[in-house]
């Protein structure tokens, strides 16, 4: 006959108890912090999405003060102007989906201000390393698209990041110094790309689900630690001979 199973209660040991307490508290605190970050980013996401739905800005009528505002990111915009072909550059090692290639940036003179326009994405061909030649129309252009900040954070292994019209990253200050004219701090991603190119769309995505996923992991760690501590401290059963 199998002997009955009875719970065996072990005396509390301070070190495992302290370790479990620290892990559980840390899991709860960090989980809540991640949820708060998700809530903050959700509110910002709604604000940015509301900008996308607003009426397009007319770049021809903006004042200098308005151009410098930080509230234009993801706003739709339209303009009338002519391209400056001598200022066209290609931003290397850009991605679109699972493809790698170039962004084609061309300055557009709008009244007395110059805006950088992302005219589209050109895929690199692994069998043909040729640099794309994208023609620039000479006539007045009516353009529309979405605005994104021209300056981004990036890590560079070398200061030699410009080779002719091929740039590793776009830096407005460096570009203005190189070309000799000041540009607006925004890039207009065209809705209708140049022939042979693909449209680049910059949509607001602040990684809210990532924070929620991290929160779940921290809460799961706290829950699992609690269960294991209770099991090994109070509930573990053994055979009483």
PLY file of the C-alpha trace (Angstrom):
ply
format ascii 1.0
element vertex 241
property float x
property float y
property float z
element edge 240
property int vertex1
property int vertex2
end_header
0.00 0.00 0.00
1.35 3.41 -0.97
1.97 5.65 2.04
-0.14 8.83 2.15
1.34 12.08 0.88
1.43 14.85 3.44
2.76 18.40 3.06
6.15 19.05 4.49
6.65 22.57 5.83
10.23 23.71 5.80
11.42 26.52 8.02
11.85 29.78 6.16
15.37 30.56 5.08
16.11 34.24 4.84
18.32 34.19 1.71
15.86 32.41 -0.66
13.02 34.47 0.81
14.88 37.73 0.25
15.88 36.72 -3.29
12.30 35.80 -4.18
11.02 39.06 -2.67
13.49 41.13 -4.69
12.63 39.33 -7.96
8.86 39.67 -7.41
9.05 43.37 -6.49
11.36 44.09 -9.42
9.04 42.24 -11.79
6.00 44.19 -10.60
7.76 47.56 -10.66
9.30 47.06 -14.10
6.08 45.59 -15.48
4.11 48.64 -14.34
6.80 50.93 -15.73
6.51 49.28 -19.13
2.71 49.64 -19.02
3.07 53.34 -18.18
5.48 53.79 -21.09
2.97 52.04 -23.36
0.21 54.38 -22.17
2.38 57.45 -22.77
3.30 56.30 -26.24
-0.32 55.39 -27.00
-1.35 58.98 -26.25
1.47 60.29 -28.46
0.53 57.78 -31.18
-3.01 59.13 -31.22
-1.65 62.67 -31.55
0.58 61.71 -34.46
-2.22 59.79 -36.18
-4.42 62.86 -35.83
-1.75 64.86 -37.68
-1.90 62.43 -40.58
-5.65 63.05 -40.85
-5.33 66.85 -40.88
-5.62 68.94 -44.03
-2.36 69.13 -46.01
0.02 71.99 -45.30
0.83 74.36 -48.13
4.61 74.73 -48.08
4.39 77.77 -50.36
2.67 79.82 -47.67
4.58 78.81 -44.52
6.55 81.41 -42.61
10.09 80.82 -41.33
8.79 80.46 -37.77
6.22 77.89 -38.85
8.83 75.86 -40.70
10.89 75.55 -37.51
8.03 74.13 -35.44
8.27 70.51 -34.27
4.58 69.82 -34.90
4.89 68.97 -38.58
6.11 65.39 -38.25
3.74 63.06 -40.16
1.72 66.00 -41.47
0.68 65.78 -45.08
1.92 68.63 -47.24
1.85 69.95 -50.79
3.99 72.43 -52.68
4.71 73.98 -56.03
8.31 74.56 -57.06
11.16 73.43 -59.25
13.88 70.90 -58.53
17.59 71.73 -58.29
19.21 68.79 -60.12
22.74 69.67 -59.02
21.71 69.05 -55.41
20.30 65.55 -55.88
21.89 62.92 -53.63
21.39 59.22 -52.95
21.19 57.91 -49.40
22.81 54.47 -49.36
21.84 51.33 -47.44
18.18 52.22 -46.96
15.56 49.50 -46.57
12.02 49.16 -47.83
10.40 45.94 -46.69
13.01 43.24 -47.27
14.80 45.21 -50.00
18.00 47.25 -49.67
18.77 50.24 -51.84
18.87 54.04 -52.07
16.63 56.93 -51.17
16.68 59.58 -53.89
16.66 63.04 -52.30
16.28 66.11 -54.49
16.07 69.73 -53.31
12.90 71.55 -54.33
12.93 75.35 -54.40
9.63 76.61 -53.04
9.52 80.41 -53.27
12.69 81.44 -51.41
12.99 78.25 -49.36
14.51 74.91 -50.30
12.94 71.65 -49.17
14.42 68.18 -49.51
12.10 65.79 -51.32
12.40 62.03 -51.07
11.39 61.07 -54.58
11.44 57.36 -53.84
13.37 54.17 -53.21
15.65 52.45 -55.73
16.43 48.77 -55.06
20.02 47.59 -55.29
20.66 44.75 -57.68
23.13 42.25 -56.22
24.23 41.32 -59.74
24.66 44.91 -60.85
26.21 47.44 -58.49
25.54 50.40 -60.75
24.46 53.66 -59.16
20.96 54.64 -60.32
20.55 57.62 -62.60
17.28 59.33 -61.79
16.32 62.18 -64.09
15.12 65.48 -62.66
12.22 67.23 -64.41
13.05 70.85 -65.33
9.52 72.21 -65.23
7.52 73.45 -62.24
6.38 70.50 -60.15
3.26 70.07 -58.05
4.20 67.66 -55.26
2.46 66.20 -52.24
3.39 63.72 -49.55
4.16 63.29 -45.87
6.70 65.19 -43.80
9.40 63.60 -41.68
12.33 65.12 -39.83
15.46 65.47 -41.92
17.80 64.88 -39.00
18.02 61.44 -37.45
20.31 59.76 -34.94
22.72 57.24 -36.33
26.04 55.59 -35.59
28.88 56.03 -38.04
32.07 53.99 -38.06
33.91 56.52 -40.22
33.82 60.22 -41.00
34.15 59.40 -44.70
30.41 59.12 -45.30
30.11 61.06 -48.56
31.32 59.79 -51.93
30.22 62.05 -54.74
26.45 62.12 -54.63
26.28 58.97 -52.48
25.69 59.75 -48.81
25.57 57.20 -46.00
23.22 59.39 -43.95
21.45 62.68 -44.50
22.51 65.51 -42.21
20.85 68.87 -43.04
23.71 70.94 -41.61
26.36 69.03 -43.56
24.24 69.16 -46.71
23.68 72.93 -46.43
27.41 73.46 -45.95
28.25 71.24 -48.92
25.72 72.80 -51.30
25.94 76.40 -50.14
22.29 76.99 -49.39
20.10 76.50 -46.34
17.33 73.94 -46.40
14.22 73.38 -44.32
14.61 70.81 -41.52
12.05 68.49 -43.08
11.93 65.87 -45.81
8.83 65.47 -47.95
8.21 61.81 -48.85
6.31 61.88 -52.13
3.01 60.03 -52.42
3.72 59.52 -56.12
7.40 58.56 -56.53
9.51 59.31 -59.56
9.28 56.82 -62.45
11.09 53.58 -61.61
11.10 54.28 -57.86
8.95 53.07 -54.98
7.18 55.39 -52.55
8.66 55.77 -49.08
5.94 56.04 -46.43
6.82 57.08 -42.89
3.96 56.12 -40.58
3.87 56.73 -36.81
4.81 53.52 -35.00
6.12 54.05 -31.48
6.50 50.38 -30.54
3.60 50.25 -28.10
3.20 46.48 -28.44
6.87 46.04 -27.56
6.35 47.74 -24.19
3.27 45.63 -23.55
5.24 42.50 -24.40
7.99 43.47 -21.95
5.38 44.18 -19.27
3.91 40.70 -19.75
7.38 39.16 -19.38
8.08 41.03 -16.13
4.69 40.13 -14.66
5.18 36.51 -15.74
8.56 36.47 -13.99
7.01 37.81 -10.77
4.15 35.31 -10.95
6.42 32.35 -11.68
8.81 33.30 -8.89
5.91 33.56 -6.44
4.55 30.16 -7.45
7.95 28.45 -7.23
8.69 30.03 -3.85
5.36 28.94 -2.39
5.73 25.47 -3.83
9.24 24.76 -2.58
8.66 26.48 0.76
5.18 25.34 1.78
3.49 22.96 -0.64
6.12 20.46 -1.75
5.09 16.96 -0.72
7.17 13.93 0.01
6.50 10.35 1.02
6.38 9.80 4.75
7.86 6.44 5.45
0 1
1 2
2 3
3 4
4 5
5 6
6 7
7 8
8 9
9 10
10 11
11 12
12 13
13 14
14 15
15 16
16 17
17 18
18 19
19 20
20 21
21 22
22 23
23 24
24 25
25 26
26 27
27 28
28 29
29 30
30 31
31 32
32 33
33 34
34 35
35 36
36 37
37 38
38 39
39 40
40 41
41 42
42 43
43 44
44 45
45 46
46 47
47 48
48 49
49 50
50 51
51 52
52 53
53 54
54 55
55 56
56 57
57 58
58 59
59 60
60 61
61 62
62 63
63 64
64 65
65 66
66 67
67 68
68 69
69 70
70 71
71 72
72 73
73 74
74 75
75 76
76 77
77 78
78 79
79 80
80 81
81 82
82 83
83 84
84 85
85 86
86 87
87 88
88 89
89 90
90 91
91 92
92 93
93 94
94 95
95 96
96 97
97 98
98 99
99 100
100 101
101 102
102 103
103 104
104 105
105 106
106 107
107 108
108 109
109 110
110 111
111 112
112 113
113 114
114 115
115 116
116 117
117 118
118 119
119 120
120 121
121 122
122 123
123 124
124 125
125 126
126 127
127 128
128 129
129 130
130 131
131 132
132 133
133 134
134 135
135 136
136 137
137 138
138 139
139 140
140 141
141 142
142 143
143 144
144 145
145 146
146 147
147 148
148 149
149 150
150 151
151 152
152 153
153 154
154 155
155 156
156 157
157 158
158 159
159 160
160 161
161 162
162 163
163 164
164 165
165 166
166 167
167 168
168 169
169 170
170 171
171 172
172 173
173 174
174 175
175 176
176 177
177 178
178 179
179 180
180 181
181 182
182 183
183 184
184 185
185 186
186 187
187 188
188 189
189 190
190 191
191 192
192 193
193 194
194 195
195 196
196 197
197 198
198 199
199 200
200 201
201 202
202 203
203 204
204 205
205 206
206 207
207 208
208 209
209 210
210 211
211 212
212 213
213 214
214 215
215 216
216 217
217 218
218 219
219 220
220 221
221 222
222 223
223 224
224 225
225 226
226 227
227 228
228 229
229 230
230 231
231 232
232 233
233 234
234 235
235 236
236 237
237 238
238 239
239 240
